[in-house]
């Protein structure tokens, strides 16, 4: 039986990653030890960290004046680590959902936060446009993909301020112009690895500008100086991340991954636009996420929501129940999701429609 995993996170990972990580859990790099129990200072694990860092730089074409870090604490730690390190007086934030709102809440502890635009007025079902970012802010923060509501910023923005981007759920899903960003951070449990490691890509010259003393553990410079080894890194998630990065490279890199993601999203959104039983949550196709497709029952059919979940389960589909703040359904179709599984979901939707 093949289970079609549409969970939002932790979520589907490539078979390549799971198989090789399972092997390393039993015998890592021929050491006779598990990657769970080997020293992170061993030459075998240092090689893992070095290769993972190099592959991130290669796949995303990271310039030489940036550093790649593997940290802990998830994106939630980055919500306060960013302003602690970067905010001298004020920062601008674009509010596009739950995680952006949480980032704003943390940033307010360290200085003035200018919420330059928000889509809260329509339950975050669109990406704001037409706003202006002040040139005198210390940085401008965006959340590129919104897992709960199903919107995504699919372009690299041009603004007169340094950009910090939370790319937790769409990192590696499309090419990005790294030079337009000064900090990118991403919790791994969507497109990279199991939960427990956080990827940070940071331009070095943005650091060292604040006057406040920074605790050692949350100072980015600490982790740059120690090459992500200041404290014990999460060895299994980092190893799994390396396997996913290898898988990405072997499968044509980021451009090829974007082609596949566009095809998967089109297949599902086309069915949502056609099927009379469902309505996509995001009305403007330009704002629709390629990673998290959210939808609800059409008006008058709400009572059949449980029935559709039962049909989905009969097709071995898991993880499509929507977040409680939105309701309905959510299909997360990250990089590792094969288009065949999206096709199974589409067939379940057609079967449901035929019954009614």
Phi, psi and omega in degrees: 000132175259122176269131181263106192265105180254018179297150185277340178148129356305149192219190185299140175236157179300144175303322177307314182293314183294317183295315183285329175291320177299319177297317182290333176296328179269321182207103186268120173052034178072014182279343188080002178247157174281149173296345176283340188237358180281151178294137176289348177269355180294152181298330181292318181280326175302324178295324177297311181297318181295315181292321179298316178298315181294323180290323174301314180298319181291311185294323182261002180054055182282125180295164186293337182271017175245155173242150177247126182237148171243106185246189179233171176098357177068181177298331182299325175290324178294335179303325177257335180294323179298303181294328179299321182274333192244335188273114174274311181228313185206155179218155179254142180228141172260122185261105182240013178160192186301314185286325174297320179297320178294321178296319178298316180302315181292319183297330181295345177287344190240356180169191181281132177246123177259112177274097191284337177195155181211149174251020181297333183299337179237039179052040173058039181263019175206164175261121179299147177221167176079013179269165177240135178261123179299142181284342187264009177279156180289329175193165177239121185256132175230155170249111191288327179228136185247100190297324185284318187262338174088034173247159181209139172271111188257021178221157175271116189286150172249110179223160182275026180222162176291138185255131170248129184233128168275108180247034186305322188251004175225010176301140180070007181268344178205155176296143176227151177270095185305326184297344178274356181240146175256332172219133169235132174228152185204119167297141193281344197281020175245303188237010188227310191198177171296163177299149178128345177230148180232128178273133175229129174243122190222136176280125190297328186283000176275349185268161175080020183259342184271155181270335185293147172291137182251124176306141188308316188290335181251018174267117180305327182296329175303312186282332173294312182298324184261010177052048178065020182239022179298314172241174183296120179284161176285096193297319182292311177300323178294318177299316178298321177300318178300318180297319179295320178297320175297317179299317178300315181295316182292339181257026171098000177080194189289322180297318178293323179295321178297318178302315180294320180293321177297317181295318180296314181296319180297316180303316183283316180294324177300319179292320179297321180289336181269321189286127184285348184272346187230156177226125176293143181289333186256107186291324183272116181304332181291340182261355187285133179288140171277346185262322185229106183263115182250142182202161181229171174291145175295155181305130180096349182245011185303329183293347184264009183301315180297321180297318179295321177299325178292320177296317178300316180298324178295337176266013180062035176262129178232154170084021183259002177290133184290162176296147186301334181281350180241323184078189177066230189224155176215123176250111179268120188238064182293180185310318186283350180288119178285149180297335178298323178291323174298321177298323177296318178297317178299318178296322177297321178295320177294319177298318179297317179298318182298327180293336187243000000 
